[in-house]
Amino acid sequence: MLFDKMIDKRIVAYQRELLDTHYQEVETMYKQMRGWRHDYRNHIQLLKVYAAQEDMAAIVEYLNQLDTDLNTVDLAIKSGNPMADAILNSKISLARSKNIEVHVDAHIPVKLSMSELDLCCILGNLFDNAIDASLALPEEKRLIRVYMDMKGTQLYISFTNFTGVGKLKKQGGRFRSTKGEGHGFGLVRIDTMIDRLGGYLSRNSEEGAFTTEILLPQK
């Protein structure tokens, strides 16, 4: 009983730390977006000056700089769910900063009955796991695929990351974490939430790839 309470406390502490990290990432992303929008008028005024001078080379160069800058803050994913968009876009930005290629296809056209807290924890954990696993590979082999959509009244989530090795082996019916203790708590937390939400979770290891699939019923 005492051991179980200690585990529960450590899981809760891990969850709190994870949420703080996610919200900080999202806040940073939106601060960047607000900053770019704030500077919008200044950009326009400078372009007008170049236009008045008929300096096309300067205009093209400045537009190229703006395009590069905007790509770092623009929302790449617009699924229809604000919380999912915030988490996915912040994690995409994080992954790309680590030279990890990311392909995301997400469509959530309905209001979810699950809490934003649960959605944040699940997506954040899944993305962090995929990023950490990808960092063990050469940059040219790093790839994460994410798919989210409604399957009838259930939210379907799929995360696949390339591993560069053959099938991973299970120990005690579970895939063993290679990151250490904290990562294990993350997996336990996901399992607990999926069970509480009445959902289904499957982890599969194929040749060179690891996939997690989740189904969550929505009322």
Rosetta blueprint (number, residue, H / E / L):
1 M L
2 L H
3 F H
4 D H
5 K H
6 M H
7 I H
8 D H
9 K H
10 R H
11 I H
12 V H
13 A H
14 Y H
15 Q H
16 R H
17 E H
18 L H
19 L H
20 D H
21 T H
22 H H
23 Y H
24 Q H
25 E H
26 V H
27 E H
28 T H
29 M H
30 Y H
31 K H
32 Q H
33 M H
34 R H
35 G H
36 W H
37 R H
38 H H
39 D L
40 Y H
41 R H
42 N H
43 H H
44 I H
45 Q H
46 L H
47 L H
48 K H
49 V H
50 Y H
51 A H
52 A H
53 Q L
54 E L
55 D L
56 M H
57 A H
58 A H
59 I H
60 V H
61 E H
62 Y H
63 L H
64 N H
65 Q H
66 L H
67 D H
68 T H
69 D H
70 L H
71 N H
72 T L
73 V L
74 D L
75 L L
76 A L
77 I L
78 K L
79 S L
80 G L
81 N L
82 P H
83 M H
84 A H
85 D H
86 A H
87 I H
88 L H
89 N H
90 S H
91 K H
92 I H
93 S H
94 L H
95 A H
96 R H
97 S H
98 K L
99 N L
100 I L
101 E E
102 V E
103 H E
104 V E
105 D E
106 A E
107 H L
108 I L
109 P L
110 V L
111 K L
112 L L
113 S L
114 M L
115 S L
116 E H
117 L H
118 D H
119 L H
120 C H
121 C H
122 I H
123 L H
124 G H
125 N H
126 L H
127 F H
128 D H
129 N H
130 A H
131 I H
132 D H
133 A H
134 S H
135 L L
136 A L
137 L L
138 P L
139 E H
140 E H
141 K H
142 R L
143 L E
144 I E
145 R E
146 V E
147 Y E
148 M E
149 D E
150 M E
151 K E
152 G L
153 T L
154 Q E
155 L E
156 Y E
157 I E
158 S E
159 F E
160 T E
161 N E
162 F E
163 T L
164 G L
165 V L
166 G L
167 K L
168 L L
169 K L
170 K E
171 Q E
172 G L
173 G L
174 R E
175 F E
176 R L
177 S L
178 T L
179 K L
180 G L
181 E H
182 G H
183 H H
184 G H
185 F H
186 G H
187 L H
188 V H
189 R H
190 I H
191 D H
192 T H
193 M H
194 I H
195 D H
196 R H
197 L L
198 G L
199 G L
200 Y E
201 L E
202 S E
203 R E
204 N E
205 S E
206 E E
207 E L
208 G L
209 A E
210 F E
211 T E
212 T E
213 E E
214 I E
215 L E
216 L E
217 P E
218 Q L
219 K L
